[in-house]
Amino acid sequence: MERDSQLELYERVADRLKEAHTRVRSLQVPEGVRMALSRKLLVVTAAAKHDLADAARRLDRLMKDLDEGRFPEGD
């Protein structure tokens, strides 16, 4: 039973990561901002390998920031 819920969470995180990558690619922002967002997505992806629940929380925060137009400053 726990394995099923873990698989569901994995699928949800994978789908949301795909959505996040698509959204970041389509943003009309300076390249530095896009790179900073891409780094955040890489961090979430790496976290998913070790702590799926933490990755899901990080991804939720990132998606909320995108929804609200809060972007990191570019380099």
Secondary structure as UniProt FT lines:
FT   HELIX           2..26
FT   HELIX           31..50
FT   HELIX           52..67
FT   TURN            68..69
//
